[in-house]
Amino acid sequence: MHLGIGDTSLLLVLIMVRTQLCDCLRYTCTVGTDGFCIFQGVHIETAEQAQEVQLEPPAAVTEVAGPVTRVKFRDSSMFMLPTRLYAAFRQLQELRVWWMQLHSIHINARLLTLDAEKNRISSITSDPDTVPLLRKLELSQNRLRNIDNISHFEHLESLELGHNDLRTLDLCVLQRMQRLRLLDLSSNNLALVKSSLGHEKLPALTVLYLNDNRLTYLDLGILRAMPALEKLHLANNALVYVDNYDNLPALLPRLRSLQIYENDWHCEALTDVLGQLRKMGVQEYKAYSAFNCKDRSIDGVCCTDNKPFALVRKSHQYISNYATELNGHARYLARELHRTRHELHRLVASENFTQTTLQTLGDEVDELRSQLSDLVLEGERAGNREKANGRNGAVGGDQPQTVERLASELAKLRRDYQKLAGENQTMRQQVRQYEQLKQEVLQLREASDDTKLELQLLKEQNALLRHDLQKLQKLFTLGANV
């Protein structure tokens, strides 16, 4: 094909533009004074862009100091990490990605430290069938609502998840983290913390942050899995009382600090807790100032006597048990839904395979029918020729055998076809059954939503009851004064 001068110029321009685009997606880091190899100005808005970005270490550094082990990004905006990041830095041990607007994060099995604070991360992924070597994970100020995906990070020593959107937590998700020393769950929306660990423990945990959440009640018995705990932060919640406080010396023999200020303590419950803390020699449990207490202050911790303690405790226990039952019901529904989806996918795949097999068999049957028809016609023609010539040849004797053999094969194919058709019908019935099961699961989920609504109504009724009791308290106080 002949190209003119104009075509050649246009082709050169396209090549230059393509080269510039490729250069724009190729980044080389520079080594800073802190030892990190720093990438600047990396912008990723889609998953396709993440696949196209190429990251490279400076050649001079790798020749002198060896492979890069520490990487961080600066002045960048990334929807997700570059797909080739871990392939480009196979010895990467520490990764820092602050303020990147990340929505998800993938953790390589070889990574030791990940600092991804102040992003928009709502999901975490890792290499399948591997146990990550990660020791320190910082994901504060993100949008996490579930941390089940990190339950197999058994080498973790520090886990910081403050300022996320966790609502409930079962400590069993941490049962494999035998080396965990620090756990920060502060400033979430935690309303329920429980433990189904059984006899498993977190033997190395020394610091636990649960402050600035929405806890109204806490069973300190869940802390028996943390015998080495030294600092427990419960400040700035809505705690009215705690259970198992009388077992604190046995549960937490090494406890030195228990921050409990800025809660809604009932004075009777607070007095019991402070008595145990004094016996244990724990001094750090109050704020520096308690001048803003609305009612009373005991050892620098605010409390109130206006709430009927026995009624409040009973109400909290009822709501807590109800919430636990709802969580168990929701987990069961999630498991059933996951199993149903898996079975449906398997059945659909089997049905597709069966349909393909039936189509193939149908094509083979049609082909054999065509061959059989051709042979029958050929036999008739040969017979007619022999009759016309007045002699019988060997071909005429062999033809019926060939026809019988093909007829036998055709019958066998028909039987196979009928068998597969029967299997296909069975699979269709199973698919219909699983569709019915799916509908039942959806109905159960709707029932769970109704139950949650009932729980909310109970909470509102409880709040109204508290309000009425406070009014009665005031009336009794006025009557006593008169």
Summary of the structure (lengths in Angstrom):
residues: 482
radius of gyration: 36.2
end to end distance: 110.8
largest distance: 140.4
contacts: 1397
relative contact order: 0.04
helix: 50%
strand: 15%
